[in-house]
Amino acid sequence: MKNIVENDQSNMKGGVLVFSDSHEHRHHQEEDNKKKKKMKLVNCILLSAGQIGSPLLLRVYYLHGGQRKWLSSWLQTVAFPFLLIPILVSWSKSKSKSHDSRSISTIDVNPTTDHRKLIFGGFSPKLFISCIILGIIVGLDSFLYAYGVSYLPVSTSSLLMSTQLAFTAAFAVLLVRQKFTPYSINSVVLLTLGAVVLAFLTNGDKPIGVSKAQYFLGFFVTLGASALMGFMLPFIELVYRKACEAITYDLVMRMQFLVSMFATIFCTIAMLINKDFQAISREAKGFELGETKYYIVLIFTAVSMQCAVVGTLGVIHCATSLFSGVLMTLLIPIQQICAIFFFNEKFTAEKGMSLALSIWGFASYFYGEYKQTKKKTKQHKAVPINSQEIPDEV
């Protein structure tokens, strides 16, 4: 009898302990979710600032005497050394944490893997090669985008880039098996329709001094940049999923550093071949706004572009490539409004219609996400504690 009572007491203690552990696990999970939401918000802000500011600054460069396409491409990733600041902060924090658990962390499970990671700068060979491929894609996409912007007004180039949402949706299905809800389908249709409406109904926006051939070349090159961007976003998500290690935000930052570095190397080689570095000083002297403002425009373009790239990768990490594409498309009408103020571009009824459709599509996507999150929360609360966690005797 005494043994039975002791056994029941031990089971009860075990049950309470498991419940406590489960409660602690949920508490940590809630904290992680809160951190992820904050991180998502920060990356959305970075993406928005870069996505709105960078095309306007590039247009300023071209409107006032700038002509170098590869220089514009180079500016889109050259600010990558700034990423060392958050990387070093994160590294110092992780080092202090690992110091407390040195006995656990020093266990070498697979010395061969660790040695290979050391050779590739802390990355697995597979992840390192993926970063090189992404760097080349980013460099090429930057050139196509810069080339298109040089011949098109901000409104037209922005609208063409909005078609990347359709490409993102298609490649998301092929590469990462993205599941669509009625709300996300509605969002993609509305956002794409908003761009199509403006593309077909807007005319007479050819910049002064640009020939028809140059205009159409810029049109199709920008469309190519949009398609490449639409492929790149799901490809990044696929790299995250296929990585043989946990994808933390610290790893995302280090990946971004590598991707931007390889993209910059790619554009630097092209600049050396094209002799763009020698032309910078000459171009600065002939810049209509003055030499000092020429360099200010270049610096701010580089910083805003880096914000856009960092924000894009961060949003994909915290959400999905489709969400990143939806957010980028929503920002396009805002770019047009900014272009009206800065470049005196007309705000037509078509642009108003495009803006309304874009906001509607974005609201549809977020409402669908809200409903899914609410449904998951209800299901999580409704799941009873596993019978294995608390014994029947309790």
N, C-alpha and C positions, 0 to 999 in steps of 0.2 A: 504493500500500500504506500509506504514511504517512498519507494522508488518511482511509483506512478506519479505521485504528487510532484516529486523533484523533476521528473521528465516533463510534466505539464508546465512547470514553472520555467524550465529551460527553453521549452518550445515557445512559451509566451514571450520570454526575453528575446528569443531569436526573432519572433514575429514582430515585436516592437522595434527591434534593431533594424530589421529589413524595411519596416514602414518608415523608420527615421531616415534610412539610406535613400529610400524612394522619394521621400519628401525633400531631402537634400538635393537629389538628382534633379527633381522638378524645379527647385529653386535656382540651381545653376543653369538649367536649361532656359528658364525665364530671363535670367541675367544675360545669357548669351544672345537670346532673341532681341533684348533691348539694345545691346551693343551693336548687333547686326543692323537693326533699324537705324541707329544713329550713323553707322558707317554708310548705310545706303543713302541716307539724307545728304551726308557730306559729299559723297561721290556724285549724287544727282546735281548738287550745286556746282561742283567742279566741271561736270559735263556741260551743264547749262551755260556757265560763264565762258568756257572755251568754245562751245558750239556757236554761241551768239557773237562773241567778240572776234574770233579768228577770221571769219570771212570778211567782216567789215574792215579789219586792219589790212588784210591782203588786198582788198579792193582799193584802199587808200594808197597802198604801195604802187599798184598798177595805174591808177588814175593820175598820179602826179609824177610819172616818169620812170617808174620801175619796169623792167622788162625781163629780168632773169627768172626763168621757170624753175630751174634746178635750185636756185637760191631760195625761192619760195618753198620748195619741197623740203629742203634742208632745214629751214626754220621750224617746220612742223614737228621735228623730233630732237633738235639740237640742244634743247634745254633739259635733257635727261639727267645731267649731273645734279640737278636740284633734288632728284629722288633720293640721293644719298642721305639727306637730312632725316626723312622719316625712316629710312632703312637703318641708319645708325642708332636712332632713338629706340626702335623696336629691338635691335640687336642687343643694346645695353640692358633693356628690360628682361629679355629672354635669358641673357647671361646671368643676371642676378638671381633669376628663378632657378636656373639649372644648377647654380652653385649650391642651393639648399638641398637639391636632390641628386648630388653628384654620384652617390653610391649606386643609384638606379640608372642614371644616364650613362655611366661609364661602362655598362655591360655591352659588349660588342657582339651583337647577334649575327651580323653578316659583315665581316671585315672587308670582303671583296667589294660589296656594294658601297661601303663607306669610303674605300680607297678610290673607287670610280667617281663618287660624288665629289671627293676632294679635288680630283683632276679637273672636273667640269664646274668648279666654283660653287660647290654645294648643291648642284642640280644633278638629277639622274641624266644619263646620256640621252635618253628619249626626250626628256623635257628640254634639254639644252638644244637639241636639233630642232625641236618644235619652235623654240624662240628664234632661231636663225631663220627658219622659213617664214615665221610671222614678221620678222624684221624686214625681210625682202618684200613681202606683200605690202606692209605699211609704207615702205619707201616708194614702191611703184604706185600705190594708191595716192600718196601725197603728191607725186608728180602729175598724175592724171587730173587730180582736183585743182592743183595750182595752174595747170595749163588751161583748164576750162574756165576758171575764174578770170583769167587774163583777157578773155574775149566776151564774157557774159556779164550782165548786171547781177547784183547780189540776189535780187528776187528770182530771176530765172535759174541761176546756178543752185540756189537753195531748194527750189521746187524740184529740180532734176535730182538733187541728192535725196529728196524725200522718197523717191521711188525705191530707195534702198530697203524700205520696210517690206515691200513685196518680195524683193530678193532675199531678205533676211528670213521672212516667213517660209519661203520655198526651201532654202538651204537648211533652216532649222528642222524641217520635217525630214529631210534627207540625211543630215549629219547627226542630229541629237534626238531624233524621234519626238520632236516637240508635240505635245498634246494640245489641241485647240478646243476651247470652250465656245459656245455661241457668242459670248461677250468679246472674246479675243478676235474671233472671226469678224464680228461686226466692227471692231476697232480697226483692224487691218483694212477692211473694205472702205470705211469712211475716210481714214487718213489718206489712203491711196487715191480715192475719188477726189478728195480736196486738192491734191496735187495735179491730177489729170484735168480737172475743171479749169484750173488756172493755166495749165500748159496749153490747152486748146483755145481758150478764150482770150488769152493775153497776146497782143501783137504790138509791133512798133516799139519794142524795147531794145533794139539793137544800139549799142553804144556808138557815140560819134567816133569816126576814124577806124571803125571795124568793118571789114568787108563782109559780104554775104558768105563767102567761102570760109572765112575765119570764124564767123558766127556759128555756122553749122558744124564746123570742126570742133569748136568749143562745146557745142551742144552734145555731140556724140561722145566726145572724150569724157565729159562730165557724167554722162549716162554710164559709161564704162567704169568710172570711179565709183559710182553708186552701186553697180553690180558687184564690184570687187569688195566694197565695204559690206554689202549684204552677205557675201561669202565669208568674210573675215570674222564677223561677230559670232556666228554659230561655230566656226572653226576654233575660236578661242575657248568657247564653252566645251567643245569636244576635247580640247587639250586638257582642260581642268578635270574632266571626267576620267580621261584615260591615264592621267598622271599616277605613278606608282607611289604616291605619298599624299599626305593630308594637305589640301589647298587652304592655307591660312592667308590672311591679308598681307602678312609679312612676305610670304612667298610670291603673292601677286605683285607686290611692289618690286621685288627683286627680278621677277619675270619681266615686268614693264621696263626696268632699267636695261635689261639685256635686249629686249625687242627694240626699244628706241635707239640703243647703241648700234645695233646691226643695221637699222634703217638709216641712221645718220652716216654710217660707214658707206652704205650703198649710195646715198645721195652725194657724199663727199667725193667718191671716186668719179661720179658723173660730173660734178662741179670742176674737178681737176682737169678732166678731159675737155670740158666746155670752156675752161679758163674763166670761170665765174669769180673766183677769188680776186683775180687781178682787176676785174671790172667793178668791184664794189666801191672803191674810192672814187672812180670816175663817175659812177652812177650817183653817188652821194652828192658830189659837187653840182650835178645838173638837176637834182631833185627840186621840184617846184616849191615845196614847203621849207626848204633849207636843209643844209647838211646835218645839223644837230637833230632835227625832227626825223630825218631819214633813218638814223640809227635808233632813235626812240621807237619808231614804227617797227623796225626789225626786232628789237628786244621784246616789245610787248606782244608781237605776233608769235614769237617763239614761246613765251611764257603761257599765253592763252591756248596755243596749240597743245602744249604739254598737259595743261589742265584738262583739255578735252579728252586726250588719250588716256590719262590716268583715271579720269572719271568714267570713261567707257569700260575699261577693264574692271574697275571697282564695282560698277553697277552689274556687270555680267557675273562677277563673283558673288555679289549679295542677292541677285535676282536671277534673271535669264537674259539671253541674247535678244529674245523677242521684246522684253521690257525695255532694253537699251534702245532698240530700234524704234519703239513706240515713242519714247521720250525724245529721241532725236527728231522724229517727224513732227512732234508737237512744237518744238522750238523753231521750226522753219517759218511759220507765220510771224513769230516774234522777231526773227531776223528781218523779215520784210518791213515790219513796222519801224525797226531801227534804221533800215535803209531809207525809208521815207524821210526821217528826220535828218539823217546825216548826208544823204546824197540826193535829196529832193526827188526821189522816185514817187510816182503817182500811186495813191491807194485807191484802186478801182473797186467796183462792185464785185468783180471776180475774186479779188484778193480778200474781200470781206467774207465772201461765201466760203473760200478756202479756209479762212481762219475759223469760221463757225463749225465747219465739218471736222477740222482737226481737233478742236476743243471737245466736240461731241464724241469723236472716236477715242480720245484720251480718257474722257469720263467713263465711257463704256468699258474700257479695259480695266480701269481702277475699280469700278463697281463689281465686275466679275471677280477680280482678285480679292476684294473685300468679302464677297459672298463665300468664296472658297476658303478663306482664312477662318471665317466665322463657323463654317461647317466642320472644318478640321478641329477647331477648338471645342466644339460641342461633342464631337466624337471622342476626343481625348479625355474630356471630363466624364463621359458616359462609360468609359472602359473600366470595369471593376479591377481591383487589385488581384493579381494572379494568385490562384490557390496555392501555388508552390512557394510564394513569398511568405504567407502567413498560414501556418499549419491548421488543420481542421480542429485540433484540440483546443486552440485558442478561442 
